Every structure is written in C-alpha cells, then in structure tokens.
Amino acid sequence: MAGVQSEGFHWTLAPGESFLTPEAVLTFSIEGRNGLRHNMHRFVTSHILPPHWREKPRPILVNNWEATYFDFTPRKLRALAAKAAGLGAELFVLDDGWFGRRTDDTRGLGDFDPNLKKLPSGLDGLAQDLKAKGLSFGLWVEPEMVSQDSALYEEHPDWAVVSPGVSPSLGRNQLVLDLCRKEVQDYLITQLNTLLDSTPICYIKWDMNRHHTDRFSTVLLEQGRFAHTWTMGLYHVLEVVTTTHPEVLFEGCASGGNRFDLGMLYYMPQIWLSDDTDAWQRCKMQAWASLGYPPGVMGCHVSAAPNHQTLRFTPLDSRFDVAAFGLLGYEMDLTALNTAQEKSIREQIVFYKRHRELFQYGRFYCLAAPEADHGGSWMVVSKDRRRAAVLEMTGLLQPNASMPPLRLAGLEETYCYQVSLRQQSVELDSFRTLLNHVLPLKLKADGMLVHLAGELYQMPCEQITFTASGDLLMHAGLRPPQRFCGTGYTDGVRPMPDFSARIWLLESN
C-alpha cells in the first residue's frame, strides 16, 4: 500500500522541497517462474520480515470466527478452546465482537474496552483460562476503522474520513479513521500499547475491512496528498507498536489479502491470504501468490464444509493438504466434529508439527498451475534437499482419466528417497449407494446405520510406499495410481471425489 497512485494523487513541491517515493522491487530469472519465486522468497525472508520472526516456527491456531461469528459466550469459547487444546492446537484467537458495543458489524469499532457482558472476566481472565489449557492467546483488532455507533465517534466525529457536504459512504457499516491526523495516530498507539501491556496477548490479527473512498482530511491543504499521508500515518502507528512489542506476532488482514504487500510485511511477518477458505480456491490463490511471497508468510486455514464462502464440499483431509503449505490454522466449529473427524484433525496436527519447518520454510516449486477445471501441484524442499512434500490436487474428475506423472523439482539427483503418501481417509458420505459394492454387508445408503458408521469411521485411502532416486523422480516423475471407479476396494484403491488432494512425503537418510 504505497499511497501513490495514478488516480487522485497530487503533490506540489515548493522550491527546495523533496519527495521520497516508495521503493519497488524487480527481479529476473532464467529459470522461469520458479526462479522468480526463489528470488522473491529469499528477498522477502532476508530483507523484509522483522528479524525476530525470520524463519521462526509459527503456531497452529484456532480462530473462533466461523464457529461463532459475533454470537459467542464464555461457555462457547471455553468449549471451543478445550477442543482446540485436545486436538493439539497451540494458539486460540478471539475474533471480532469482543469490545465496546460490538454485537454486530454496525457498531463498536474504535473502542478498545472489553465487552464485559460477553467476557465477564475480561480479556485477562480469558487469557488465563487459555493458559490453563495449554493455549496462547491471540486477538482480532481493526484499529483503522470506526463505527458511527461507538463511543469514539460520539466523542470525535471529526476523526472519521468524510468529504465536506457529502453523506459519508459506508463499507461494512464503518468509516475510516483519519490517520493523517497526529492525534488519531497517538490515540491508536496508546490504545494498542495499553491493550498489549495489560493482557498476555502473543498474536494480533490486524484487520482492515473496507476501501478508502471519501479521501479528505481537514489537516491537509492539498487533498491529493491524502493517500500517501494516510499511509505514512499508518506506518508510524505500526512502527511504534511493533517495535514496542517485538515478541507479539502480527498478522495483517484486509478482508483477506487486499493489502498483501511488502510494506505491511515489514511490520507484520504474515498475512491472512483471503477470507475465501475454500480449498479449491485456495489452491489457486496459494499457487499464484507464491510468485511473490513464500509459504511462511501466508495464513492458511482449514474451514468447514460446506464452505462458508462458496458452499462447496471438499474432503476434510484435502482441506488440510492445501492449508498445510502455509501457516496452519483451523476456523470451524470444532465442538461440532464427530469422532472420525476429530481423529483426522488430530492426525493432521501431529503430521504438521512433525514437518512444520519444511512446510513453512522449504523451497517452493510450482509443478503445475491450477486451471479452471484441473487441479494443480506444487512442492517444498528442505535446504539440505533430504526432505520434500508434494501437493497434488484434482479439480472436476472424469472416470478413467489419464494420470500424468508429477515431475518433481529441486531434489538431489543422487539421493535415494523413501516416497510415501500421508495416510488419509474419505468420509462414508462420499460413497453413499456405492457402499454395497465395497462392503460385505448390504446397507441402506441413507439409513441410520450408515450415518452412525460415518460418525465413527472413515474409509482409508490408498497406501503407497516406494524408494526412488531423485534423478528418476525429477525426470520420469511420480506416477499417481488410477482412482476408484465402481467396484472393489483395497489398500491400493485411490478414492478421490471432486476437489480432492494428496500429500506425498519424500525422505532421504
């Protein structure tokens, strides 16, 4: 977010004055798009990210937003946190709705006082409760915005960005605070530092949920300066708050990734990639975002099915497979999981912890870009080239379709790799009427017994283990088996509904 753009920017320089433009980064590679990726990833990690967080492992988090939205109670939060801790999560994030009059998105922004009706013991009480469960505490904020129904707006209506003589335009029922004004900057610095000093918060999700429209500030004589001056005001706030609290992990968010830029990464070592958490959509987003940003800065969450943004059903394990190639989190109602789903998530988290360094900081290669109806594939390789993880995702499936080999990259040609699939499963609902073909018993597809079985058990997916040289895997490729197509079910059968994914793991001694 540079604040300098073709529309609306105007800055008159008086004799002897100067103007410092934002910096731009350009790169070139003879190794194609993956070469460009590697150049940018090295640059971001070495020169942009805050030193404290460079290649530092990031926690597995659970965010309450899609589990409760604004409608949370201490009981709901305790139940969700207990489930998160039991599944192996490390950080619990309380999202929007914890402060002031904030019961919906029409009020409360700008105020920083905890809503004691929702949180009778305050933020500190919640933090202590989480600590007792073995969880760190994270918190959502949206400091740059204000609601007209808020104590801050009632006291300082002049702090909101509005154009004279024009009814203010609202986005998500909110206005933008005028960060061109020093008193607004000082207010945010004071409130945020007080919040972080008074409560053991180790993570902040910093959101920004509307675009700038009414670009006008009473402190500017030349309104063409607004965007740049406002941005520099934001950077000042971030500079003071993040240097005062370098141990706090900040994650930037702007209705998802609308402000995914190097300026924000300089202060916040990770960015929430998108509010669209659908695995199929995320496969595309993560592949193309990787042209500029390494996986270790991308917030990637496993959410519910049907997805809250697309209503698409994707297998639980596949949602994890995509999210694993980034900073893993869960954003769903964990208390609504059945026994089989809990088992899957517990295994996912164990797997991710075991390979966290590889997923977050491995060298990234895109093997095949996702297309409109075809899946994509990518991989990450450890610095010593002895370990790698490969994602393979399908799109819309066709019966008996050819399975082209996955020609891997970045391996050491002379190494011998043990290749295996992450063990995963598929829900019985994926089979329905096919169950009578794969089970020895004859059951009613939509009957109570099938439903009960699905609560407790999932069908295991194919099991594959073999050894191959790096040279063979890169040139001949890794060949996925044919998918399930009708009858018979063994440990070699490959059940893959639409939008399914797999993780291949490579390890060399």
N, C-alpha and C positions, 0 to 999 in steps of 0.2 A: 504494500500500500504506500505508494510514493507521495501522493498528494500533488503530483504534476501530471496533467493530462491535457489532451487536445481540446476538450470542452470545458469552458469556464475558467481556465487558469489564465491569470494576468498578473504580472508583477513589474511595476515600473521601478527602474533603478535610477536613483539620483546620482549625480557626478560623484565618483569616488566610492560608491557602494558596490558590493559584490553579492552574488548569489551562488550558493553551493548546491549543485544538482544532486539528485540521488545517484548512487552507483549502480552500474549494470554489470552483469556477469555474462560473458560469452565463452563458449568452448568449441573445440573442433576435435574430431577423431577420425582416423582412417579405419577404425574398427566398427563402423556402423552405429546403430542406436545404442547397443550395449556399451560401446566405447564412450559415447556421450554420457550414458548413465554413470559409468565408473568415474569419469572426470568430475561430474557434478556431485556425486555421493562423497568423494574424497574432499571436495571443496567445502561442502556443507558441514561435514563432520569436523574437519580440521580448522575451519576459519569462521564459521557462522555460529554453531551451537555454543552455549555457555560452557566454559571449561569444566565446571563441576559435573556436567551431565554428559560429556562426550564419552560414548561407549559404556556408560554406566547402565547396568541392568534396570529395566523399568518394571514396575509391579503389575501383577494381574489384578484388574479391578472389576468391581461390580457396581454399576450405576443404577439407581432406583427409578430413573425417569419413565421408561416404558413399562415398568412394573406397577407404578402408582400414579404417574403424572403428578398433578397437584394434590391429589387426594391421598395423602399419607397421614398416618398416625404413629405415635411411638410404638404401638403394638405391631403395626405392619413393618416398620423399619427394623425392629428387633428380630422379627421372624425372618425377614429377608437377609439381615446381617448374619444371623445364626446359620442359615442355609449356605450363605456365601462362604463363611468360615469352614463349615463342614465339608464343602466341596474343594477347598484348597485355595480360595482367593486370598489376596494379600491386602487389598485396599477397598474400602467402601466409600462411594461417592454419593453425597446427598445433592441432588439436582435442584432445579427451580422450585420455589414455593416455601422456602424456609424463613423468610424475613418479612417484616412490616405487615402490610395488609394483603400480602400476596396469596390469594386463594384461587386466582385465575390469571390470565395474561392481560387483564385490563387495569391492574393496579399494583402498587408497591415498589416498582423499580425506582432506584435512587436511595432507598432506605436500607440500612445495614443492621437494624436491630432484629434479633431473632423473634419469630412469632411464637410466643410462649403458650398459645392455645394449641399449636401443633407440637411444640417442643417444650414441655413444662420444665424440664431440667436444663434448657438452653443447649447451645452447641457444645459447651464443655461437658455437660452431662452425657450427651450422645457420644462424644469422643471417648470418654472414659468407658462407656458401655462397649464400644467397639474394641477398645484396647483390651478389655477383659476377654473378648472373643478371639484375640489374636489378630485384629484388623487395624490397619492405619486408617486415618480419617481424611477424606477429600471433600471439597465443597465447590458448588457451582456459583459463579457470580456473573453479573452483566453490568459492569461499572459505568460504561459509557452511555447508558440509557436512563430515561426517566419516564415514569407514568404520570399522567395528569392527576390521577387519583393516588397521590403519595404525599407524605409529609414534606419531602424535599421540594416538590413542585409547588406546594402551597406556600412554602417559605421563600422560595427563589424561582418564581415563574420565568424570570429573565434569564435564567441559566439554560433554558431549553433553546435549541436552534429552531427559529421560526423566521419567516420572511415578513417584513412590515406590511400591514394591510391585507394579508392573505391568511385564510384559515389554514392552520398547520396540517400538513399531510402526515398521517399516522401509518406506521408499519408495525404489524403485530401489536397494535394498540399502544404504541410507545413513541416517544420523541428522543432525539439525540441531544446529549449534553454538549454545551459549547466548550470544547477543550481548547479553544483559542484564548479563553479567559484563565488567567493565573489562579483566581480564587476557586474555579472549578477543579483545576489540577490539584491544588492544595487540599481541597475537600476530599477528593478521591484518595490521595496519598495518605491522609490522616485516617480515613475510614478503613482502608485496606490494611495499613500497618497495625492499627488498633486490633482489627479482626485477627490478623496472623500472630500478634503478640499475646492475645488473650486466650487463644484456643490452640491446642496441638494439632494444627492442620498441616499435612505434609504434601497436599496436592490441591491445586486450584484449576478448575475448568473455567476459563475466561471466555465468555460468550459475547456475541455481537449480532443481534438478530434483525437488523434492518439496514437498508441502504440510506445513504445521505441524499436528501432531496432539497430541502429548503436551506441552501447554503448561504447563510447570512450571520454575521456576528457584529454586534454593536461596538466591539473594541477594534474593528478593522475599518480603516478609511477606504481601502481598496479591496472590494469583496472577491476579486479574482485571486486573492491570496488565501482564501478560506481553507481549501482542501489541504494545502501544504502546511499552513499554520496549525490547523487542527491536528494533522498527523504528527507534527513535531511536538504538540502538546501531549498527545497520547504516548509518544516515545519517552517524554520526560517522566510521565507517571510510571511507565514500565521500568525505566532505568532506576528510579528511586526505590520502588517496591521490590523489584527482583534483586537488586544489589543489597538491600537491607535484609532480605530473606533468601539467600542463595541456596539454602537447603530445601526450599519448597519447590516441588515440581509443578511448573505451569504448563497447561495445555491450552493452546489457542483454539478458538472455535468462532465461526461466523455463519450461523445457520448451516453449519457443516464446514466446508473448505473454501468459503468465499474469500477468505483472507489468508490463504496459504502462500505466504511469500517469505523471502529471506529476511526482511525487516522484522517480521514478527518472530521468526525462528531465532533471531539473535537474542531475543528476550525469553522466548518460550521454546524449550527444546523438543516439543512435539505439538502436532496439530491434529485436531479431530477432522478426519478426511471428508466425511459427509454424514448428514442425518439419514441419508438413504443407506440402511444397513443390509439391504437385500444382497445375498451372497453373489448372485449373478451380476448385479450392477457393480458390486464392489470389485469383482474380478476385473472388470473393465477399468474402473477408476484406479485401482492399485497398479495395474499394468502401465497405464499412461502417466499417472503421477510419478512413477518411478523414473521417468525421463529426467526429472529434476531433483527428486527427493528420495533418500534411502528409506528402506522399510522401517528403520529405527526411529523415524520421526512421525510415523503415521498411526494415529489411533484407529484401531480396527476392532469392532465389537461383534460378538455373536448375539443375535436377537431372536425373537420368537418367530414361529410360523403358524399362520400366515404372517408375512412381514407387514409391519405397521405402515410402511410407505407404499408398497407395491401389491400387497395381498398375495404374493407368490409363496407357494410352499416349496421349500428346499429341505433336504435331509439335514438333521442336526449335525451329524459329523461333517457334512460338506460345508456347512456354515463355519464350523471351526477351521476346517482345512484352509479356507480362504483367509480368515481373520488371523490365523497363526503367523502369516508372513507380514507381521507388523507388531504393534503394541497391543497385546490381547486384553480384551475386556468382555464382560457379559452385561447385556442390557435387556433383561427379560424378567418375568416374574418367576424366580427360582422356586418359590413356595408352591407353584402350580405344576411342577415337574412330577412325572410318575417315576417309579423305581428304576425302570430301564433307562430313562433319560438322565436321571441323576448319575447312574453308573457311567454313562457315556461322558458326561461333563467331567466327572471326577477323573476319568482316564485321560481326557483331553488335557486337563490342567497338569497332571503328572507328566505327560508327554512334553508339554510346552516347557515346563520348568527344566526338564532334562536337557532340552535343546534350545533354551532361551537365547543364549549368546549367538547361536547360529542363525536363528530366525530374525533377531533384532539387528545383528551387525555382520552377517555374512555378505559376501559379494553377490550382488543380484544380477541375474541374467534372464531376460525375457526370451523364451524359446519359441513361442507362437502367440501373437497378439489375439485377444478375443475378438470375434466378429459378431454380426447381428444374430446369427443362429448357431455359431460354432464356439466351442469353449476355447480357452487359452491355456497356456502352460508357462511356468517360469521356475526358477530355481535359485537357491542361495548356496554359496560355497564358503567354507571356513578359510581363514587366512593361510593355514598350512595345507589346504586342499585335501585334507584327510576325511572331511565330513561334508555332506551336502544333503539338502532336502529339495524335493521336486514337487511342484503342484501340477496336477493335471485336472482340468475341469471340462465337463461336457456342456453343451447347450441343449438344443432340442434333439432328442435321439431319434435315430432311424434304425429299424430292425436290420440286423446283419450288415451293418455299415462297416466299411473297411476301417481298420485301426492303424493309422500310420505310426511309424516309430517316433519316439521322442528322442531326438538327437541332442544329447546333453552338452554342456559347455563348462569351461573353467576347471575341469578336473586335471589331475596329473596323469599323463598317458601311461606311465609305468606302474602306477599304483594298482593293486588289486582291491576292488570294493565289494563288500558284502551289501547286497541290494535287497531291501525288504519293503513291504507295504505296511504303513501304520495300520494296525488292526482296528477296523471299524465295523459298524453294523448298520442295518437298514430296518426301519420300523415295519411292523407287520402290515400296517395300513397301506404300504406301497404295493402289497401283493393282492389283498382282497380275494377275489374269486380264484386267483391262481393258487391259493393256499392248498386247495385239494389236490393240486398236481405235485406239490413239493412236500406235503406231509403225509404220513401213513394213515392219519385219521381223516374222516370226512366231516367237515365243519361248515356251518353256515357262515358265509363271509362277513356278514354284518351282525352276527349274533353275539350274545353276551360272553361266550367262551373265548371268542377271538379277541373281543375288546379287553377282557381280563388278561389274556395272554400277552397282549400288546403293552399292557401296563407294566408287566414284569420282565418281558423277554423281547429281544430284538434278533433278527436273523443275521448271523455273522456273514461278513463279506469275504471275498476271496483272500486266501493266504498265499503269499508268494515270497520266496527267499531263494536267491542265487548269488553266484560270485561272477564278477566280470572285470576286465581291465578298464582303466579309464579311456584308453585308446578305442576299445570296442564300443563303449557306451557313448562316446562322442561322435564316432563315425558311422557305426552300424545302427546305434540307437537302442533305446529301451523300448521293448515291444509289449504294450498292454494286451491282456487276453481279451477274447471276444466277450461281449456282455451276455447276460442271461436272456434267453429268448424262448420262453414257454415251459418246458418240462425238464425235470431232473434238477437236483440241487446238491452240489458237492462243495468241498472247500476250494475248488478251482473255479467255480461259477462266479461271474462278475455281475452282481445286481446293481444297476445304475439307472435310477429314474432320471427324468429331465433335471438338468442343473445340478448334477452330482459332481463330486470331486474326490480326489485321492491324493495322499501324500506318500511319496516314495522316499525312503531314507537310505543314504549311502554312507558307509563307514569303512575306513581302511586303517589297519594297525600300523 
